[in-house]
């Protein structure tokens, strides 16, 4: 798994809610390492998504990405699905 559009949609939704401090729990350690700048991104498509994330991050006073193992991530999955469903309804 690597950086995908759902993170961008999540951040955009949170920006619309005027939330300034955010902790994002993700079950992909690779994505967390990419978003935290620990792993470089060479794939041009993923890099484009990462640059979108960086632009959205400017709207926050603080943002933290942390890895949560999938088995412990059920609530986060449910919340992310809710946000995605809401975004799809607004298209």
Buried (B, 14 or more C-beta within 10 A) or exposed (E): EBBEEBBBBBBBBBBEEEBEEBEBBBBBBBBBBBBEEEBEBEEEEBBEBBEBBEEBBEBBEEBEBEBBEEEEBEEBEEEBEEBBEEBEEEE
